[in-house]
Amino acid sequence: MTLISVDTHLVRIRAAENYKSPDEWRRLPLDQAPLYFTLGKGDVIVKGEVEDSIPDNRSASGILSKYPDAFEVAEVKDNSGPGRFSAHYYGGD
């Protein structure tokens, strides 16, 4: 068996009351959207706090090339349901 090393990112975001599913978030009025967050396929996650936004960089590729620890989300799971020991949202590439 051959093992191949790959760079993989994952993030677990603690469950929060201001989380909305991507569908719920898209239906929010524009003035309400900044009060909530969501996590969906194609989103970009950057390690740490940054002042940039995708509109400022014209595309996700601008953010991905500017921040080496950034990644594009390919998999999302909502692990916040009842009975969860550590309720969270999962995103990985």
C-alpha positions in Angstrom: 0.0 0.0 0.0 1.2 3.5 -0.9 0.3 6.5 1.3 0.1 9.8 -0.4 0.4 13.0 1.7 -2.1 15.7 0.8 -2.7 19.1 2.3 -6.2 19.1 3.8 -7.9 21.8 5.7 -10.8 21.5 8.1 -12.6 23.9 10.4 -15.1 23.3 13.2 -17.1 26.4 14.1 -18.9 26.2 17.4 -22.6 26.3 17.0 -24.1 29.7 17.4 -27.5 31.3 17.4 -26.6 33.6 14.5 -25.9 30.8 12.1 -28.3 30.3 9.2 -28.2 27.5 6.6 -27.1 28.8 3.2 -30.8 28.7 2.0 -32.0 30.6 5.0 -29.2 33.1 4.7 -29.9 33.8 1.0 -33.5 34.6 1.9 -32.6 37.2 4.5 -33.2 40.9 3.7 -30.0 42.6 2.7 -30.0 44.7 5.9 -30.2 41.6 8.1 -27.6 39.4 6.3 -24.6 41.0 8.1 -26.1 39.9 11.5 -25.7 36.2 10.6 -23.2 33.8 9.1 -23.5 30.7 7.0 -21.1 28.0 5.7 -21.5 26.5 2.2 -19.7 24.8 -0.6 -17.6 27.3 -2.5 -17.1 29.6 0.5 -13.6 30.6 1.4 -12.2 30.3 4.9 -9.1 32.3 6.0 -7.2 31.5 9.2 -7.3 34.4 11.6 -8.9 37.8 11.2 -8.7 39.7 8.0 -10.2 42.9 6.6 -10.5 41.7 3.0 -13.7 40.6 1.3 -14.2 38.8 -2.0 -15.7 41.8 -3.7 -12.5 43.8 -2.8 -10.4 41.1 -4.4 -12.8 40.4 -7.3 -12.8 36.6 -6.8 -12.2 33.9 -4.4 -8.9 33.1 -6.2 -7.6 36.6 -5.0 -8.1 35.6 -1.4 -6.8 32.1 -1.9 -3.5 33.4 -3.4 -3.1 36.2 -0.9 -3.5 34.0 2.2 -1.6 30.7 2.2 -3.8 29.3 5.0 -7.0 30.0 3.1 -9.1 27.3 1.4 -12.3 26.8 -0.5 -14.9 24.8 1.2 -15.8 21.6 -0.6 -17.7 19.7 2.2 -20.0 21.1 4.8 -21.8 19.3 7.7 -24.1 20.8 10.3 -23.2 18.9 13.5 -25.3 21.1 15.7 -28.4 18.9 16.2 -29.8 17.6 19.5 -27.6 15.2 21.5 -24.4 16.5 20.1 -21.6 16.7 22.8 -19.8 19.5 21.0 -22.3 21.1 18.6 -20.5 22.6 15.6 -20.4 23.3 11.9 -17.8 21.5 9.8 -16.1 22.7 6.7 -13.3 21.0 4.8 -11.6 21.0 1.4 
